[in-house]
Amino acid sequence: MLGSKKNGMKRVKSGIKDFDKLLNGGIPDKSLVLLSGGPGVGKSIFALEFCTNGAKLYREKALYISLEQSEKCVIQQGTQLGFGASTLEKKGVLKVIAKRPSEISSEFITETGKIIKKHNIKRVVIDSLTALSISSPAFKELGSMGVANLLSDSTVISPPVVGDTMIKLAIYDILYDIRSWNTTTLLISQPEEESGTLSRDGVSEFFSDGVIQFIFEPIGGEYSRHIVIRKMRMTKISDEPQPYLIEKGGIKLV
């Protein structure tokens, strides 16, 4: 079964039971979607399940780009959870690329775009933007992104603010180029507690077409996990918090 259409719009199904109902049938095709949440909430599991379900259930090839784990670790996790990642990789319908954040450059983005086109890849995950933001200014040549490009001669500003601005500009450029891949792309990030933003860079939640927030909080003496659809362009959504569990087999809404 290929991606479905609802209300005249092609939608990409996650394959996670009951989740697509929150998005009126699925994520609008070719959307950029931010997955935001703290450590251990299941963002990477959700993203890996999205990729493997695409390959298994909907005949859509997937690419998982990891900036935090090796290819072997990603495949092992996807196999232990029951996603069949190892088998899918051998069949050529799931590809995992592991890179250090410092290795992400405009050339890498371009070459990845060529791989996506060559293999007709429809789903992409970048894990994570948090890691990428640490070295994101390296994405641009220093000559094109120096302090002189950020400030006027009369501006007085502190170095940390300059650094934050450079990160925002670099992340914006990266996301702009990623959009040209024409894939449905999940971007994993952690919120910034001090600023209250849903990503460390503070840009991706505005640039992205959708934001899915994963919450892990104490309720009545116990911890509870909830998914909230914060936004999704071009579709009706349910923004009510949805409780979920992480089990062998993946994410389960309850």
LUMVO-977342 format. One record per atom (N, C-alpha, C, O, CB): x, y, z. Coordinates in steps of 0.2 Angstrom, whole numbers, plus 5000, padded with zeros to 4 digits. Glycine has a CB too. Layout:
XYZ ...
//
This chain:
500449945000 500050005000 500450065000 500950075004 499550005006 500350104995 500750174995 500450224999 499950215002 500850194987 500850284999 500550335003 499850355001 499650354995 501050395002 499450375005 498750385004 498550465002 498950505004 498250365009 498050474999 497750544998 497150555002 496650515002 497650554991 497150615006 496450635009 496350705008 496850745009 496550615017 495750725006 495650795004 496050814999 496250874999 495650835010 496250774994 496650794988 497350794990 497750814985 496350854986 497550784996 498250794997 498650724999 498350685002 498350835004 499250714996 499550654997 499850655004 500150705006 500150644992 499750605008 499950595015 500450535016 500350485013 499350595020 500950545020 501450495022 501250465029 501250505034 502150525022 501050405029 500850375035 501450345039 501950325036 500350315033 501350355045 501950335050 501950255051 502450225052 501850365056 501350225050 501250155051 501150145059 501150085061 501850115049 501250195063 501150185070 500350185072 500050245070 501550245074 500150135075 499350135076 499050195079 499350215085 499250065080 498550215076 498150275079 498550345078 498250395079 498050265086 499250345077 499550405077 499350455071 499250515071 500350395076 499250415065 499050455059 498350495059 498250535056 499050415053 497950465064 497350495065 497350565068 496950605067 496850455070 497950575072 498050645075 498150695069 498150755070 498650635080 498350675063 498550715058 498050705052 498250725046 499250695055 497450685053 496950685048 497150635043 496950645037 496850755045 497550585044 497750535039 498450525038 498650475035 497450545033 498850575041 499650565040 499950635039 499650685038 499750515034 500650625038 501050685037 500950715030 501050665026 501750675039 500850775028 500850795022 501450785018 502050795021 500650875021 501450755012 502050735008 502550785008 502350845007 501850705001 503150775008 503750815007 503750865013 504050925012 503650845001 503450855019 503550905024 504150895028 504450835028 502950895029 504350945031 504950945036 504650945043 504350995044 505451005035 504750895047 504450895053 504950885059 505350845059 503950835053 504850935064 505350925070 505050885075 504450895077 505451005072 505450835078 505250795083 505650825089 506250825090 505450725082 505350855094 505650885100 505450855106 504950835108 505350965100 505950845110 505850815117 506550805120 507050795117 505450745116 506550795127 507150775131 507450705129 507150665125 507050785138 507950695133 508250625132 507850565134 507450575139 508950625135 507750515131 507450455133 506650455132 506350415135 507550445140 506450505128 505650505127 505450465121 504850455120 505450575126 505950435117 505750395111 505750425104 505450405100 505050365112 506050485104 506150525097 506450475092 506150475086 506450585098 507050455094 507450415089 507050345087 507050325081 508150395091 506750315092 506350255091 505750275086 505650235081 506050225098 505350325087 504850345083 505050355076 504750335071 504550415085 505650395075 505950405069 506150345065 506050335059 506550455069 506450295069 506650235066 506150195064 506150155058 507150195070 505550195068 504950155066 504650185060 504350155055 504450155072 504650255059 504350285053 504750265047 504450255042 504450365054 505450255047 505850235042 505650165040 505550145034 506550245043 505650125045 505650045043 504850035041 504749985037 505850005050 504450065044 503750055042 503650075035 503250045031 503250095047 503950135033 503850155026 504150105021 503850095016 504250225025 504750075023 505050025019 504549965018 504549935013 505750005021 504349935024 503949875025 503249875022 503049835018 503949855032 502949935024 502149935023 501949975017 501449965014 501849965029 502350025015 502150075010 502650075004 502550115000 502050135013 503150035004 503650024998 503950094997 504050114991 503250004992 504150125002 504450195002 505150185005 505250175011 504050255005 505650195001 506350185003 506550245008 506250295008 506850184998 506950225013 507150275019 507850285020 508250235019 506750255025 508050335022 508750355024 508750385031 508350435033 509050405019 509150355035 509250375042 509950405043 510450365042 509150315047 510050465044 510650505045 510750515052 510450545056 510750565041 511250475055 511450485062 512050525064 512550505061 511450415065 512050575068 512550615070 512850595077 513250625080 512450685069 512550545080 512650525087 512850455088 513150435093 512050545091 512650405083 512750335084 513050315077 513050345072 512150295085 513450255078 513650225072 513150185068 512550175070 514250165074 513250175062 512750135057 512550075061 511950055061 513050125050 513050035064 512949975067 512449975073 512049935073 513649945069 512550035077 512150045082 511350055080 510950025083 512350095087 511350095075 510650115073 510250045070 509750035072 510650165067 510650005066 510349945064 510149895069 509649865069 510849915059 510649895074 510549845080 509949865084 509449825086 511149845085 509849935085 509249955089 508649945085 508149915088 509350035090 508649955078 508049945074 507849865073 507349855072 508149975067 508349825075 508249755074 507949725081 507549685081 508849715072 508249755086 508049725093 507349755095 507049715099 508549755098 507149805092 506449835093 505949795089 505349805090 506449905092 506149755085 505749715081 505549745074 505049725071 505149695084 505949795072 505749835066 506049795060 505849815054 506049905066 506449755060 506749715055 507249755051 507349755045 506249695050 507649805054 508049855051 508649815047 508849835042 508349895056 508949765050 509449725047 509249695040 509549705035 509749675051 508649665040 508349635034 508249695029 508349685023 507749595035 507949745031 507749805026 508449835023 508449855018 507349855030 508949835027 509549865025 509849815020 510049845014 510049875031 509849755021 510149705016 509749705009 509949695004 510149635019 509049725010 508649725004 508749795000 508549794994 507949715006 509049835003 509249905000 508649955000 508650004997 509349894993 508149945005 507649985006 507750035012 507350085013 506949945006 508150015016 508350065022 509150075021 509550025021 508150025028 509350135021 510050155021 510150195028 509750245029 510250195015 510750185031 510950225037 511650255035 512050215033 510950175043 511650315036 512350355036 512550385042 512150415045 512250405030 513150365045 513350395051 513850445050 514350425046 513550335056 513850505053 514350555052 514450595058 513950595062 514150605046 515050625059 515150675064 514750735062 514750755056 515850685066 514550775067 514250835065 514750885061 514450925057 514050875072 515350885063 515850925060 515950905052 516250945048 516550925063 515750845050 515750825044 515150845039 515150835033 515850745044 514650875042 514150895038 514250965035 514451015038 513450905043 514350965028 514451025024 513951025019 513550985018 515251015022 514051085015 513651095009 513751035004 513251015001 513751165006 514351015004 514550954999 514150895001 513850854997 515250944999 514150885008 513750825010 513050825009 512750775006 513850815018 512750885010 512050895008 511850885001 511450854999 511850965010 512350904996 512250904989 512350824987 511950804983 512750944985 512850794990 512950724988 512350674991 512150634988 513650694991 512150694997 511550654999 510950664995 510550614994 511350685007 510850724993 510250734988 510350694982 509850674979 510250814986 510950684979 511050644973 510850564975 510550534971 511750644971 511050544981 510950474983 510150464984 509950414981 511250464990 509850514986 509150514987 508750504980 508350464980 508850574991 509050544976 508750544969 508850484965 508450454962 508950604965 509450454966 509650394963 509250334965 509050294961 510450384964 509150334972 508850274975 508150284976 507750244979 509150254981 507850344974 507150354974 506950354982 506350324983 506750314970 507350384986 507150384993 506650434995 506650494992 507750394998 506150414999 505550455000 505550485007 505250535009 504950414999 505850445012 505850465019 506550475022 507050435020 505450415023 506650525026 507350545028 507250565036 506750595038 507650595024 507750535040 507750565047 508450595048 508950565045 507650505052 508550645051 509150675053 509150675061 508750705064 509250745051 509650635064 509650625071 510350645073 510850605073 509550555073 510550705076 510050755078 510250825076 510850835075 509850745085 509750865076 509950935075 510250965081 510651015080 509250975074 510150935087 510550955093 511250945092 511650995093 510250925099 511450895089 512150875088 512450925083 513050945083 512350805086 512050935077 512250975072 512351045074 512851075071 511750965066 511951075078 512051145080 512651155084 512851215084 511451165085 512951105086 513651115090 514151145085 514551185087 513851055093 514151115079 514651135074 514351165068 514751165063 515151075073 513751185068 513451205062 513751265058 513751265052 512751225064 514151315062 514451365058 514951345053 515151375048 514751415063 515251285054 515751255049 515351235043 515751225038 516051195052 514751235043 514351225037 514451275031 514451255025 513551215038 514551335034 514651395029 515451405029 515751405034 514251455031 515651435023 516351455023 516351515027 515951565028 516551475016 516951525031 517051575036 516951645032 516751695035 517651575039 517251645026 517251715022 516551735021 516451795020 517551705016 516051695021 515351715019 514951715025 514351735025 515051665015 515251705031 514851715037 515251735043 515151715049 514551645039 515651785042 516051815047 515551865051 515051885049 516651855044 515851895056 515551945060 515352005056 514852035058 515951965066 515752025051 515552085047 514952075044 514652125042 516152095043 514752015042 514151995039 513552005043 512952005041 514151935035 513652005050 513151995055 512952065058 512352085060 513251955060 513452115058 513452175062 513552235057 513952225053 513852175068 513352285059 513552355056 514052385060 514252355065 512952405055 514452435057 514952465060 514852495067 515252495071 515252515056 514252515068 514052545074 513752495079 513552515085 513552595073 513652435078 513352385082 513852365088 514452355087 513152325078 513552365094 513952345100 513552275102 512952285104 514052395105 513852225102 513552165104 514052115107 514652115106 513152135098 513752065112 514252025115 514451965111 514051945106 513951995121 514951925112 515151875108 514651815108 514551785103 515851845110 514351795114 513951745114 513351755109 513051705106 513651735121 513051815108 512551835104 512751825097 512351795093 512251905105 513351845095 513651835088 513651755087 513451735081 514351865088 513851715092 513851645091 513251615089 513151575085 514251615097 512751635093 512051615092 511751625086 511451585082 511551645098 511951685083 511651715077 511951675071 511651655066 511851785076 512651655072 512951615067 512651545067 512551515061 513751605068 512451515072 512151455073 511451455069 511351405065 512151425080 511051505071 510451505068 510451515060 510051485056 510051575070 510951555058 511051565050 511251495047 511051485042 511551615049 511751465050 511951405048 511351345047 511351315042 512551375052 511051345053 510451295053 509951315048 509651265044 510151295060 509751375047 509351395042 509551375035 509151345031 509251475042 510151385034 510451365027 510451285026 510251265021 511151385026 510551255031 510551175031 509851155029 509751115025 510751145037 509351185033 508651165032 508351185025 507951145022 508251195038 508551245023 508351265017 508651215011 508251195007 508651335015 509251195012 509551145007 509151075008 509051045003 510251135008 509051055014 508750995015 508050985012 507750935009 508650975022 507651045012 507051045009 507051035001 506551004998 506751115010 507551044998 507651034991 507750964989 507650944984 508251074988 507750914994 507750844993 507150824991 507050764988 508050805000 506550854993 505850834991 505750774994 505350724991 505850834984 505950765001 505750705004 505350725011 505250785012 506350665007 504950675014 504650685020 505250675025 505450615026 504050645021 505450725029 506050725033 505850745040 505550795042 506550775030 506050695045 506050705052 506650735055 507250705053 505850645055 506650785058 507250815061 507150815069 506750835072 507250895059 507650775072 507650765079 508050815083 508550835081 507950695081 507750845088 508050895092 507850895100 507250865101 507950965089 508250925104 508050935111 507851005112 508151055109 508650915115 507351015117 507151085118 507751125122 508151085125 506451085122 507751185122 508151225126 507751255132 507351295131 508451285121 507951225138 507551245144 507551315145 507051345147 507751205149 508151345145 508251415147 507851465143 507551515145 508951435147 507851455136 507451505132 506751485131 506351525128 507851505125 506651415132 505951395131 505751375124 505251355122 505451445133 506251375119 506151355113 506151275112 506451245116 506751385108 505851255107 505751185106 506351145102 506451085102 505151165101 506951185101 507551165098 508151205101 508051255103 507551165090 508651175101 509251205103 509451265099 509651315102 509851165104 509351265093 509451315088 508951375088 509151435086 509551295081 508351355090 507851405090 507551435084 507151475083 508051465094 507751395078 507551415072 507151355069 506651375065 508151425067 507351295070 506951245066 506251235067 505851215063 507351175068 505951255073 505251245075 504851295070 504251285069 505151255082 505151355068 504851395064 504951385057 504451395053 505151465065 505451355055 505651335048 505251275046 505051265040 506351325047 505151225051 504851165049 504151175048 503751215050 504951115055 503851125044 503151125042 502751095048 502151115049 502951085036 503051055052 502651025058 503151015064 503751015063 502450955056 502851015070 503251005076 502850955080 502250965082 503251075080 503150895082 502850845086 503250845092 503850835092 502850775082 502950855098 503350865104 503150805108 502650775109 503050925108 503750775111 503750715116 503850735123 504350765124 504250665113 503350725127 503450755134 503450695139 503050645138 502750795136 503950695144 504050645149 503950685156 504450725157 504650605148 503450675159 503350725165 503050685171 502650635170 502950785164 503150705177 502850675183 502150695184 501950745183 503250685189 501650645185 500950655186 500750605191 500750545190 500550645179 500550635197 500250595202 500750545205 500650495207 499650555200 501450565206 501950525208 502250475204 502750435205 501650485214 501950475197 502250425192 502450475186 502150525185 501750375190 502850445182 503050475176 502550455170 502450395169 503750465174 502450505166 501950485160 502250515154 502550575154 501250515162 502150485148 502450505142 501750525138 501250495137 502850455138 501850585134 501350615130 501650635123 502150665123 500950665133 501250625118 501450665112 500950715110 500350705111 501450605106 501150775108 500750835106 500950855099 501550865098 500850885112 500450865095 500550895088 500550965089 499950995090 500050865083 501151005089 501151075090 500951115084 500551165085 501851095093 501051085078 500851115072 500951065066 501451025067 501251185071 500651075061 500751045055 500351075049 499751085049 500450965055 500751105045 500451145040 500051105035 500151045034 501051185036 499551135032 499151105027 498651055029 498451015025 499551085021 498551045036 498150985038 497851005044 498151045049 498550925038 497250975046 496950975052 497250935057 497450875055 496150965051 497350955063 497750915068 497350905074 496850945076 498450945069 497450855078 497250855085 497850875090 498350845090 496950785087 497750925094 498250955098 498150935105 498550955109 498251025097 497750885106 497650855113 498250805115 498450765110 497050815114 498550815121 499150765122 498850695122 498350675125 499350785130 499250655119 499150585118 499650545122 500250545120 499150565111 499450505127 499850465131 500150405126 499750375122 499550435137 500750385128 501050325124 501550285128 501750315133 501350355117 501650225126 502150185129 502750165124 502650175118 501850115131 503250155126 503850125122 503950055124 504150035129 504550165123 503750015119 503849935120 504249905114 504449935109 503049905120 504349845115 504649805109 504149805104 503549785105 504849735111 504249825098 503849845093 503749915092 503349935087 503149805094 503949955096 503950025095 503550065099 503350055105 503850045088 503250125096 502850175100 502150145100 501850125095 502850245097 501750145106 501050125106 500650185109 500850195115 501050055110 500250215106 499750255109 499250225113 499050165111 499450305103 499050255119 498650215123 498050265125 497650245129 498950195130 
//
